[in-house]
Amino acid sequence: KITESSLQQIGMAFKKKDHTTVLHAHRKIAQMIKEQPRIKQIVDTIEGKL
């Protein structure tokens, strides 16, 4: 969302994690944002600081 890096590049930045791990994490957080307003608020705050 905020980077042009590929999932593979992001995974490598996090101790060589596989791109599927990054995809799973993205999907999990997206679902949490939909279900938990507090999580959305936290993510919005973090994104606002970037």
C-alpha positions in Angstrom: 0.0 0.0 0.0 2.8 2.5 0.8 5.7 0.9 -1.0 6.5 -0.1 -4.5 8.5 -3.1 -3.2 7.4 -6.6 -4.2 6.2 -9.1 -1.7 9.5 -11.0 -2.2 11.5 -7.8 -1.4 9.4 -7.1 1.7 9.9 -10.7 2.9 13.7 -10.4 2.4 13.7 -7.3 4.5 12.2 -9.3 7.3 14.9 -11.9 7.7 14.3 -13.6 4.4 10.7 -14.5 4.9 8.9 -16.0 1.9 6.6 -13.8 -0.1 3.7 -16.1 0.9 4.3 -15.2 4.5 4.1 -11.5 3.6 0.8 -12.2 1.7 -0.7 -14.1 4.6 0.2 -11.3 7.0 -1.3 -8.7 4.7 -4.5 -10.6 4.4 -4.7 -11.3 8.2 -4.2 -7.6 9.1 -6.8 -6.6 6.4 -9.3 -8.9 8.0 -8.5 -7.6 11.5 -9.0 -4.0 10.3 -12.5 -4.9 9.0 -13.5 -6.7 12.2 -11.8 -4.5 14.9 -12.2 -0.8 14.9 -9.3 -0.3 17.4 -6.9 -2.1 15.0 -8.0 0.1 12.2 -7.3 3.2 14.4 -3.9 1.9 15.2 -3.0 1.2 11.6 -4.3 4.6 10.5 -2.2 6.3 13.2 1.0 4.4 12.1 0.3 5.2 8.4 -0.2 8.8 9.2 3.3 8.9 10.7 4.9 7.5 7.6 
